[in-house]
Amino acid sequence: MRFNKKSRKIRIKKKNRKNTRSTASFLGYAAFAVVLLGIFYSFLYSGHQKGLRRIRQEKIQEDFDRICAAAILHAQENGTFPSSEQGIAALVRKVVTPSAPGASSVSTGTLERIPLDPWRNPYAYRGSSSADEITLICWGADGRQGGTGEAADVIRKGCRSTGLPLR
């Protein structure tokens, strides 16, 4: 309230419209900024997902290379490739302790452990008598045959010498 000395009246001060306008414009700008940030983060997230897909594919291919190299070494040492029944487990290093006292222990196999795909599932191995007929399969994110996107199967038919170190 305000008292006017000249007219001797009390005037009630009306709401300042300027404050409501500035509040509304601030809310509009804030909403606009939130929308822009959402768009920015969606682009960032989609780029991150593409990078993860690429890294997973590279890991699968590196594991396939190591399994193939181990299978080729196994064939050179034993005369045959592991069968489908033996699978990748035949390529894993096992320490055999001799029964004779004083004899040294012997390790067989070339891989230290069975490799797992990026989703922690074991790879499928279908052996054959030649390197060109070996099939390695990653069942994808769902761990089952078939699927699309992340759940798509990755299949390599045939092994060739890769020169990669075995882990």
C-alpha positions, -999 to 999 in steps of 0.1 A, spaced: 0 0 0 10 35 -7 -3 69 5 -5 97 -20 -1 130 -2 -15 151 -30 -48 133 -34 -49 120 1 -57 85 -10 -43 52 -2 -34 32 -33 -30 -5 -33 0 -14 -52 -7 -37 -81 14 -68 -88 44 -61 -109 38 -77 -142 75 -75 -150 83 -102 -124 58 -127 -138 72 -121 -173 108 -126 -162 98 -158 -144 80 -172 -174 109 -164 -197 133 -180 -173 113 -212 -173 111 -212 -211 149 -208 -213 154 -235 -187 131 -259 -206 149 -252 -238 183 -258 -222 170 -292 -208 158 -302 -242 192 -293 -258 211 -312 -231 188 -343 -237 196 -342 -274 233 -338 -267 234 -368 -244 214 -389 -268 241 -384 -294 268 -391 -269 251 -423 -258 245 -436 -293 282 -430 -301 292 -448 -269 270 -478 -279 286 -479 -314 320 -480 -297 310 -508 -274 297 -528 -304 330 -523 -322 351 -533 -292 329 -565 -287 334 -575 -323 372 -570 -320 373 -591 -289 354 -619 -306 377 -618 -336 408 -618 -314 395 -648 -294 387 -666 -327 423 -660 -339 437 -674 -306 415 -705 -307 425 -711 -344 462 -707 -336 458 -731 -306 439 -756 -328 467 -754 -355 494 -760 -328 473 -789 -314 472 -804 -349 509 -800 -353 517 -816 -320 490 -844 -320 484 -850 -357 447 -841 -356 425 -812 -348 403 -815 -317 369 -831 -324 336 -814 -318 332 -836 -287 366 -825 -273 359 -789 -282 379 -759 -270 387 -777 -237 412 -799 -256 432 -767 -263 435 -756 -226 468 -761 -209 467 -789 -183 496 -798 -161 503 -835 -160 523 -847 -131 543 -878 -138 540 -908 -115 578 -914 -113 596 -896 -86 620 -869 -97 604 -865 -132 593 -830 -142 557 -821 -148 545 -816 -184 519 -792 -196 496 -800 -225 475 -776 -245 482 -740 -255 454 -718 -241 456 -710 -203 418 -710 -200 387 -714 -221 380 -680 -236 346 -664 -230 327 -640 -253 321 -604 -242 288 -616 -226 307 -643 -205 294 -672 -226 317 -699 -240 323 -701 -277 310 -731 -297 336 -752 -316 328 -776 -344 360 -796 -352 370 -814 -383 400 -830 -399 413 -798 -416 417 -762 -406 395 -750 -434 365 -770 -420 367 -758 -384 338 -736 -373 338 -712 -344 306 -696 -332 297 -668 -308 260 -670 -300 257 -632 -292 243 -614 -262 215 -638 -256 237 -669 -257 213 -687 -281 213 -695 -318 198 -668 -340 190 -632 -331 196 -597 -344 215 -567 -332 235 -575 -301 221 -610 -301 233 -618 -336 255 -648 -340 291 -644 -352 304 -674 -371 339 -681 -385 343 -710 -409 379 -721 -413 410 -713 -394 442 -699 -408 475 -692 -390 473 -658 -373 507 -653 -356 489 -640 -325 504 -648 -291 483 -674 -271 470 -664 -237 
